[in-house]
């Protein structure tokens, strides 16, 4: 396991220096760093940070949060507050349910942060039109049933070249982007639709409900049905 850190700037502005490179962050920004890399805060006026240190079994899934400044969207702040509340409960009473709740709130926060960065990427225009076209195809929910080979074929390149092209330009592996899109698609339907779990699995690009459930549990620690019952606004199945 590898430990990671996320700095969230809650108030003021300042710098996070990692590997000798300073990154400016202000209120509503976040940046990820690896603890075994030299990093430090270089304050610029009064700054209030929230530093989160955690383990991750799938570093590729959150790699887009590292070495970039992520801008919070309007939906992110409640996730931060719910994590702080859950963490305070752990400090008062470190029971297994409280610890599990804090871990789940952290996962939800990281997923939302990752979505913020993904949205920012989708709005960028790249000088290399082929990279831009590849990115749009990969992150489009309508293309989740297409394989990387299918997408590469439509772009006229090999799957290996597609992977190198995208990763070299934006720092993401295509499969990592695909995982992000699948998870976001699933969460949106679980929370805001009455579609069945099998229908959502199909829309998220999975050939079976079992493969979808394994994927979703690996990301959130919960089954799709349990996630919907806990957080959804629609009737649970």
Buried (B, 14 or more C-beta within 10 A) or exposed (E): EEEBBBBBBBEBBBBBBBEEEEBBBBEBBBBBBBEEEEBEBEEBEEBEBBEBEBEBEEEEBBBBBBBBBBBBBEEBBEBBEBBBEBBEBBEEEEEEEBBBBBBBBBBBBBBBBBBBBBEBBBEEEBEEEBBBBBBEBBBEBEBBEBEBEEBBBEBEBEBEEBBBBBBEBBBBBBBBBBBBBBBBBBBBBBEEBEBEBBEBBBBBBBEEBEEBBEBBBEBBEBBBBBBBBEBBEEEEB
